[in-house]
Amino acid sequence: MNPQSQYALLLVLLLVLIGSYATEGARTPRSLGGWNPIQNLTTPEVQEIVEFVVKETNLTSPNLVWGESQVVNGINFRLFIVAIQFRVSGMYEAAVYARAGENFVLTSFEKLSKST
């Protein structure tokens, strides 16, 4: 194979790789460091974090309705929970930091709205 053919083949392979990378990025809206929806809110790992939030905040009758995660030096979780706290029901947002081998850390917790 002559040098021009080798160069052309290399250029075609490079374009194919760039094209496949670009279409992969278009199919998955995830970005490094960005927030991504938690696809399955019923996994044991997610439920363990919800239980941690419940214990830390005195919530009762929790119902996790939405969650997001963010990969950092560990994982940040942002959970939206409908629950009762001190006899008042509402939507609560809890942020939890998780890192392998360490305890969960509740980094923020706030009531967003009153449900009933």
Disulfide bonds with the S-S distance in Angstrom:
none
